[in-house]
Amino acid sequence: PYDNREHYLGFQFDEAGRPLPAVAGVLTALAGWPAWDVALWFVTDNPWLERQRPVDLVVDHGSRVVRTAQADAAARVSGVTDNGSREAGS
């Protein structure tokens, strides 16, 4: 919530205002992540996507974006960063 209201980023919806199926898949894959981390995930260059941002690919390459979210979620659980190294404390 911001300013005591819920806000939704427009990229999550098609032209008719319906949620994109790939967004649901990403949200399922990243379940348990803080909301701001999920939002940041969508707008940050991703090495699994050749340094492209998921937000830029979610419409035309939705299944690829979902697979990337699944890989990132698994990497976070295992403590492996995007460059293959282990995070401190893992």
N, CA, C and O atoms as a GROMACS GRO file, in nm:
protein
  360
    1PRO      N    1   0.082  -0.120   0.000
    1PRO     CA    2   0.000   0.000   0.000
    1PRO      C    3   0.086   0.126   0.000
    1PRO      O    4   0.194   0.130   0.060
    2TYR      N    5   0.040   0.224  -0.065
    2TYR     CA    6   0.103   0.354  -0.068
    2TYR      C    7  -0.007   0.457  -0.047
    2TYR      O    8  -0.112   0.451  -0.112
    3ASP      N    9   0.017   0.548   0.042
    3ASP     CA   10  -0.081   0.652   0.070
    3ASP      C   11  -0.215   0.589   0.111
    3ASP      O   12  -0.322   0.638   0.077
    4ASN      N   13  -0.203   0.478   0.187
    4ASN     CA   14  -0.320   0.404   0.238
    4ASN      C   15  -0.410   0.348   0.127
    4ASN      O   16  -0.529   0.325   0.150
    5ARG      N   17  -0.355   0.328   0.008
    5ARG     CA   18  -0.431   0.271  -0.103
    5ARG      C   19  -0.345   0.166  -0.174
    5ARG      O   20  -0.223   0.177  -0.177
    6GLU      N   21  -0.411   0.066  -0.229
    6GLU     CA   22  -0.341  -0.034  -0.309
    6GLU      C   23  -0.318   0.023  -0.449
    6GLU      O   24  -0.407   0.086  -0.506
    7HIS      N   25  -0.200   0.000  -0.502
    7HIS     CA   26  -0.167   0.043  -0.638
    7HIS      C   27  -0.115  -0.078  -0.715
    7HIS      O   28  -0.049  -0.165  -0.657
    8TYR      N   29  -0.146  -0.084  -0.842
    8TYR     CA   30  -0.102  -0.195  -0.926
    8TYR      C   31  -0.032  -0.139  -1.049
    8TYR      O   32  -0.081  -0.046  -1.113
    9LEU      N   33   0.081  -0.197  -1.081
    9LEU     CA   34   0.157  -0.153  -1.198
    9LEU      C   35   0.085  -0.199  -1.325
    9LEU      O   36   0.045  -0.315  -1.336
   10GLY      N   37   0.070  -0.108  -1.419
   10GLY     CA   38  -0.008  -0.133  -1.539
   10GLY      C   39   0.041  -0.245  -1.628
   10GLY      O   40  -0.039  -0.305  -1.700
   11PHE      N   41   0.170  -0.277  -1.625
   11PHE     CA   42   0.223  -0.380  -1.714
   11PHE      C   43   0.162  -0.517  -1.685
   11PHE      O   44   0.174  -0.608  -1.767
   12GLN      N   45   0.100  -0.533  -1.570
   12GLN     CA   46   0.045  -0.663  -1.530
   12GLN      C   47  -0.085  -0.699  -1.602
   12GLN      O   48  -0.135  -0.810  -1.589
   13PHE      N   49  -0.139  -0.604  -1.679
   13PHE     CA   50  -0.270  -0.621  -1.739
   13PHE      C   51  -0.265  -0.606  -1.891
   13PHE      O   52  -0.183  -0.533  -1.945
   14ASP      N   53  -0.356  -0.678  -1.958
   14ASP     CA   54  -0.365  -0.664  -2.103
   14ASP      C   55  -0.448  -0.539  -2.137
   14ASP      O   56  -0.489  -0.464  -2.048
   15GLU      N   57  -0.471  -0.518  -2.266
   15GLU     CA   58  -0.541  -0.398  -2.311
   15GLU      C   59  -0.683  -0.388  -2.255
   15GLU      O   60  -0.737  -0.278  -2.242
   16ALA      N   61  -0.744  -0.502  -2.223
   16ALA     CA   62  -0.880  -0.504  -2.169
   16ALA      C   63  -0.882  -0.495  -2.016
   16ALA      O   64  -0.989  -0.499  -1.955
   17GLY      N   65  -0.764  -0.483  -1.956
   17GLY     CA   66  -0.757  -0.473  -1.810
   17GLY      C   67  -0.754  -0.606  -1.738
   17GLY      O   68  -0.763  -0.610  -1.616
   18ARG      N   69  -0.739  -0.716  -1.813
   18ARG     CA   70  -0.730  -0.848  -1.752
   18ARG      C   71  -0.586  -0.877  -1.711
   18ARG      O   72  -0.494  -0.839  -1.782
   19PRO      N   73  -0.566  -0.944  -1.597
   19PRO     CA   74  -0.430  -0.979  -1.556
   19PRO      C   75  -0.364  -1.073  -1.658
   19PRO      O   76  -0.429  -1.163  -1.712
   20LEU      N   77  -0.236  -1.052  -1.685
   20LEU     CA   78  -0.161  -1.140  -1.774
   20LEU      C   79  -0.136  -1.273  -1.704
   20LEU      O   80  -0.097  -1.274  -1.587
   21PRO      N   81  -0.157  -1.385  -1.772
   21PRO     CA   82  -0.133  -1.516  -1.711
   21PRO      C   83   0.011  -1.531  -1.660
   21PRO      O   84   0.032  -1.592  -1.555
   22ALA      N   85   0.107  -1.478  -1.731
   22ALA     CA   86   0.246  -1.493  -1.689
   22ALA      C   87   0.273  -1.424  -1.556
   22ALA      O   88   0.356  -1.470  -1.478
   23VAL      N   89   0.203  -1.316  -1.530
   23VAL     CA   90   0.222  -1.246  -1.402
   23VAL      C   91   0.180  -1.337  -1.287
   23VAL      O   92   0.247  -1.343  -1.184
   24ALA      N   93   0.069  -1.408  -1.305
   24ALA     CA   94   0.025  -1.503  -1.202
   24ALA      C   95   0.131  -1.610  -1.179
   24ALA      O   96   0.157  -1.648  -1.065
   25GLY      N   97   0.193  -1.658  -1.287
   25GLY     CA   98   0.298  -1.758  -1.274
   25GLY      C   99   0.419  -1.704  -1.200
   25GLY      O  100   0.478  -1.774  -1.117
   26VAL      N  101   0.456  -1.581  -1.228
   26VAL     CA  102   0.569  -1.519  -1.158
   26VAL      C  103   0.535  -1.502  -1.010
   26VAL      O  104   0.618  -1.533  -0.924
   27LEU      N  105   0.416  -1.454  -0.980
   27LEU     CA  106   0.377  -1.434  -0.840
   27LEU      C  107   0.375  -1.566  -0.764
   27LEU      O  108   0.409  -1.570  -0.646
   28THR      N  109   0.334  -1.673  -0.831
   28THR     CA  110   0.339  -1.805  -0.768
   28THR      C  111   0.483  -1.847  -0.742
   28THR      O  112   0.515  -1.896  -0.633
   29ALA      N  113   0.569  -1.827  -0.840
   29ALA     CA  114   0.710  -1.865  -0.825
   29ALA      C  115   0.780  -1.786  -0.715
   29ALA      O  116   0.864  -1.840  -0.643
   30LEU      N  117   0.744  -1.660  -0.702
   30LEU     CA  118   0.811  -1.573  -0.604
   30LEU      C  119   0.730  -1.559  -0.475
   30LEU      O  120   0.754  -1.467  -0.397
   31ALA      N  121   0.636  -1.650  -0.453
   31ALA     CA  122   0.555  -1.646  -0.330
   31ALA      C  123   0.647  -1.645  -0.209
   31ALA      O  124   0.744  -1.720  -0.202
   32GLY      N  125   0.615  -1.560  -0.115
   32GLY     CA  126   0.696  -1.548   0.005
   32GLY      C  127   0.797  -1.436  -0.001
   32GLY      O  128   0.852  -1.396   0.101
   33TRP      N  129   0.823  -1.385  -0.119
   33TRP     CA  130   0.913  -1.270  -0.132
   33TRP      C  131   0.837  -1.145  -0.088
   33TRP      O  132   0.716  -1.135  -0.109
   34PRO      N  133   0.906  -1.050  -0.028
   34PRO     CA  134   0.841  -0.922   0.004
   34PRO      C  135   0.792  -0.855  -0.125
   34PRO      O  136   0.855  -0.866  -0.230
   35ALA      N  137   0.680  -0.785  -0.115
   35ALA     CA  138   0.617  -0.723  -0.232
   35ALA      C  139   0.713  -0.631  -0.308
   35ALA      O  140   0.715  -0.631  -0.431
   36TRP      N  141   0.792  -0.555  -0.236
   36TRP     CA  142   0.885  -0.463  -0.304
   36TRP      C  143   0.995  -0.540  -0.375
   36TRP      O  144   1.044  -0.495  -0.479
   37ASP      N  145   1.036  -0.656  -0.323
   37ASP     CA  146   1.135  -0.739  -0.392
   37ASP      C  147   1.078  -0.793  -0.523
   37ASP      O  148   1.148  -0.800  -0.624
   38VAL      N  149   0.951  -0.831  -0.521
   38VAL     CA  150   0.886  -0.879  -0.643
   38VAL      C  151   0.878  -0.766  -0.746
   38VAL      O  152   0.910  -0.786  -0.863
   39ALA      N  153   0.837  -0.649  -0.703
   39ALA     CA  154   0.830  -0.534  -0.794
   39ALA      C  155   0.968  -0.504  -0.852
   39ALA      O  156   0.980  -0.480  -0.972
   40LEU      N  157   1.069  -0.507  -0.769
   40LEU     CA  158   1.206  -0.482  -0.815
   40LEU      C  159   1.250  -0.590  -0.914
   40LEU      O  160   1.318  -0.561  -1.012
   41TRP      N  161   1.211  -0.714  -0.887
   41TRP     CA  162   1.247  -0.825  -0.977
   41TRP      C  163   1.199  -0.797  -1.118
   41TRP      O  164   1.272  -0.820  -1.215
   42PHE      N  165   1.077  -0.748  -1.132
   42PHE     CA  166   1.020  -0.723  -1.264
   42PHE      C  167   1.096  -0.614  -1.341
   42PHE      O  168   1.100  -0.620  -1.464
   43VAL      N  169   1.154  -0.518  -1.274
   43VAL     CA  170   1.213  -0.402  -1.343
   43VAL      C  171   1.366  -0.400  -1.342
   43VAL      O  172   1.428  -0.301  -1.381
   44THR      N  173   1.426  -0.509  -1.298
   44THR     CA  174   1.572  -0.517  -1.292
   44THR      C  175   1.624  -0.608  -1.404
   44THR      O  176   1.567  -0.714  -1.430
   45ASP      N  177   1.732  -0.566  -1.468
   45ASP     CA  178   1.796  -0.651  -1.569
   45ASP      C  179   1.824  -0.788  -1.508
   45ASP      O  180   1.869  -0.797  -1.394
   46ASN      N  181   1.796  -0.894  -1.583
   46ASN     CA  182   1.810  -1.028  -1.530
   46ASN      C  183   1.907  -1.110  -1.615
   46ASN      O  184   1.891  -1.118  -1.737
   47PRO      N  185   2.008  -1.170  -1.552
   47PRO     CA  186   2.106  -1.247  -1.629
   47PRO      C  187   2.045  -1.368  -1.700
   47PRO      O  188   2.095  -1.408  -1.805
   48TRP      N  189   1.939  -1.425  -1.645
   48TRP     CA  190   1.872  -1.538  -1.711
   48TRP      C  191   1.804  -1.493  -1.840
   48TRP      O  192   1.773  -1.576  -1.927
   49LEU      N  193   1.781  -1.364  -1.853
   49LEU     CA  194   1.712  -1.309  -1.970
   49LEU      C  195   1.805  -1.222  -2.054
   49LEU      O  196   1.762  -1.124  -2.115
   50GLU      N  197   1.934  -1.258  -2.055
   50GLU     CA  198   2.035  -1.182  -2.129
   50GLU      C  199   2.033  -1.034  -2.091
   50GLU      O  200   2.042  -0.946  -2.176
   51ARG      N  201   2.020  -1.010  -1.962
   51ARG     CA  202   2.022  -0.873  -1.904
   51ARG      C  203   1.902  -0.788  -1.947
   51ARG      O  204   1.907  -0.665  -1.939
   52GLN      N  205   1.796  -0.853  -1.992
   52GLN     CA  206   1.673  -0.780  -2.020
   52GLN      C  207   1.587  -0.780  -1.894
   52GLN      O  208   1.609  -0.860  -1.803
   53ARG      N  209   1.491  -0.690  -1.889
   53ARG     CA  210   1.404  -0.682  -1.772
   53ARG      C  211   1.279  -0.768  -1.795
   53ARG      O  212   1.221  -0.764  -1.904
   54PRO      N  213   1.237  -0.844  -1.694
   54PRO     CA  214   1.115  -0.924  -1.710
   54PRO      C  215   0.995  -0.842  -1.755
   54PRO      O  216   0.915  -0.890  -1.835
   55VAL      N  217   0.982  -0.720  -1.706
   55VAL     CA  218   0.869  -0.635  -1.743
   55VAL      C  219   0.863  -0.613  -1.895
   55VAL      O  220   0.755  -0.595  -1.950
   56ASP      N  221   0.976  -0.613  -1.961
   56ASP     CA  222   0.981  -0.589  -2.105
   56ASP      C  223   0.949  -0.714  -2.187
   56ASP      O  224   0.926  -0.705  -2.307
   57LEU      N  225   0.948  -0.830  -2.123
   57LEU     CA  226   0.929  -0.956  -2.194
   57LEU      C  227   0.800  -1.028  -2.156
   57LEU      O  228   0.762  -1.125  -2.223
   58VAL      N  229   0.733  -0.984  -2.052
   58VAL     CA  230   0.622  -1.060  -1.995
   58VAL      C  231   0.506  -1.079  -2.093
   58VAL      O  232   0.436  -1.180  -2.083
   59VAL      N  233   0.484  -0.988  -2.184
   59VAL     CA  234   0.372  -1.002  -2.279
   59VAL      C  235   0.406  -1.104  -2.387
   59VAL      O  236   0.328  -1.196  -2.411
   60ASP      N  237   0.520  -1.090  -2.452
   60ASP     CA  238   0.553  -1.174  -2.566
   60ASP      C  239   0.628  -1.302  -2.531
   60ASP      O  240   0.631  -1.396  -2.611
   61HIS      N  241   0.687  -1.307  -2.413
   61HIS     CA  242   0.767  -1.424  -2.373
   61HIS      C  243   0.733  -1.464  -2.230
   61HIS      O  244   0.821  -1.487  -2.147
   62GLY      N  245   0.603  -1.470  -2.202
   62GLY     CA  246   0.556  -1.496  -2.067
   62GLY      C  247   0.608  -1.624  -2.006
   62GLY      O  248   0.647  -1.623  -1.889
   63SER      N  249   0.610  -1.734  -2.080
   63SER     CA  250   0.656  -1.861  -2.022
   63SER      C  251   0.804  -1.855  -1.986
   63SER      O  252   0.847  -1.913  -1.887
   64ARG      N  253   0.880  -1.784  -2.066
   64ARG     CA  254   1.023  -1.766  -2.036
   64ARG      C  255   1.041  -1.684  -1.909
   64ARG      O  256   1.129  -1.714  -1.828
   65VAL      N  257   0.960  -1.581  -1.892
   65VAL     CA  258   0.968  -1.498  -1.772
   65VAL      C  259   0.930  -1.581  -1.649
   65VAL      O  260   0.993  -1.567  -1.544
   66VAL      N  261   0.829  -1.666  -1.661
   66VAL     CA  262   0.788  -1.751  -1.549
   66VAL      C  263   0.901  -1.848  -1.514
   66VAL      O  264   0.932  -1.866  -1.396
   67ARG      N  265   0.962  -1.911  -1.613
   67ARG     CA  266   1.074  -2.003  -1.586
   67ARG      C  267   1.189  -1.929  -1.518
   67ARG      O  268   1.255  -1.984  -1.430
   68THR      N  269   1.212  -1.805  -1.558
   68THR     CA  270   1.317  -1.725  -1.496
   68THR      C  271   1.284  -1.697  -1.350
   68THR      O  272   1.372  -1.704  -1.264
   69ALA      N  273   1.159  -1.665  -1.322
   69ALA     CA  274   1.118  -1.642  -1.183
   69ALA      C  275   1.138  -1.768  -1.100
   69ALA      O  276   1.182  -1.761  -0.986
   70GLN      N  277   1.105  -1.882  -1.157
   70GLN     CA  278   1.123  -2.009  -1.086
   70GLN      C  279   1.271  -2.033  -1.057
   70GLN      O  280   1.306  -2.077  -0.947
   71ALA      N  281   1.356  -2.005  -1.154
   71ALA     CA  282   1.501  -2.022  -1.134
   71ALA      C  283   1.554  -1.926  -1.029
   71ALA      O  284   1.636  -1.964  -0.945
   72ASP      N  285   1.508  -1.801  -1.033
   72ASP     CA  286   1.554  -1.703  -0.934
   72ASP      C  287   1.506  -1.740  -0.794
   72ASP      O  288   1.580  -1.724  -0.697
   73ALA      N  289   1.384  -1.789  -0.783
   73ALA     CA  290   1.332  -1.830  -0.653
   73ALA      C  291   1.413  -1.948  -0.598
   73ALA      O  292   1.446  -1.950  -0.480
   74ALA      N  293   1.444  -2.044  -0.683
   74ALA     CA  294   1.523  -2.159  -0.641
   74ALA      C  295   1.664  -2.116  -0.600
   74ALA      O  296   1.719  -2.166  -0.502
   75ALA      N  297   1.721  -2.024  -0.675
   75ALA     CA  298   1.855  -1.975  -0.643
   75ALA      C  299   1.855  -1.902  -0.509
   75ALA      O  300   1.949  -1.915  -0.431
   76ARG      N  301   1.750  -1.826  -0.483
   76ARG     CA  302   1.742  -1.752  -0.356
   76ARG      C  303   1.732  -1.849  -0.239
   76ARG      O  304   1.795  -1.829  -0.135
   77VAL      N  305   1.654  -1.955  -0.256
   77VAL     CA  306   1.638  -2.055  -0.150
   77VAL      C  307   1.770  -2.127  -0.124
   77VAL      O  308   1.805  -2.155  -0.010
   78SER      N  309   1.844  -2.156  -0.231
   78SER     CA  310   1.969  -2.230  -0.216
   78SER      C  311   2.085  -2.140  -0.178
   78SER      O  312   2.194  -2.188  -0.145
   79GLY      N  313   2.063  -2.007  -0.183
   79GLY     CA  314   2.169  -1.914  -0.147
   79GLY      C  315   2.267  -1.887  -0.258
   79GLY      O  316   2.376  -1.834  -0.232
   80VAL      N  317   2.233  -1.921  -0.380
   80VAL     CA  318   2.321  -1.898  -0.494
   80VAL      C  319   2.280  -1.768  -0.561
   80VAL      O  320   2.163  -1.745  -0.588
   81THR      N  321   2.379  -1.682  -0.587
   81THR     CA  322   2.351  -1.555  -0.654
   81THR      C  323   2.344  -1.578  -0.804
   81THR      O  324   2.368  -1.689  -0.851
   82ASP      N  325   2.311  -1.472  -0.879
   82ASP     CA  326   2.297  -1.487  -1.024
   82ASP      C  327   2.429  -1.514  -1.095
   82ASP      O  328   2.430  -1.548  -1.214
   83ASN      N  329   2.540  -1.501  -1.023
   83ASN     CA  330   2.667  -1.533  -1.089
   83ASN      C  331   2.720  -1.670  -1.046
   83ASN      O  332   2.833  -1.707  -1.078
   84GLY      N  333   2.636  -1.746  -0.973
   84GLY     CA  334   2.673  -1.882  -0.936
   84GLY      C  335   2.746  -1.892  -0.803
   84GLY      O  336   2.773  -2.003  -0.758
   85SER      N  337   2.779  -1.781  -0.739
   85SER     CA  338   2.847  -1.789  -0.611
   85SER      C  339   2.745  -1.800  -0.497
   85SER      O  340   2.627  -1.771  -0.516
   86ARG      N  341   2.792  -1.842  -0.381
   86ARG     CA  342   2.703  -1.856  -0.267
   86ARG      C  343   2.702  -1.725  -0.190
   86ARG      O  344   2.804  -1.659  -0.174
   87GLU      N  345   2.583  -1.690  -0.141
   87GLU     CA  346   2.570  -1.570  -0.059
   87GLU      C  347   2.626  -1.598   0.080
   87GLU      O  348   2.627  -1.713   0.125
   88ALA      N  349   2.671  -1.494   0.146
   88ALA     CA  350   2.722  -1.509   0.283
   88ALA      C  351   2.613  -1.566   0.371
   88ALA      O  352   2.497  -1.527   0.362
   89GLY      N  353   2.651  -1.658   0.458
   89GLY     CA  354   2.558  -1.718   0.551
   89GLY      C  355   2.481  -1.834   0.493
   89GLY      O  356   2.394  -1.891   0.560
   90SER      N  357   2.512  -1.872   0.369
   90SER     CA  358   2.440  -1.984   0.307
   90SER      C  359   2.526  -2.108   0.309
   90SER      O  360   2.484  -2.213   0.262
   0.00000   0.00000   0.00000
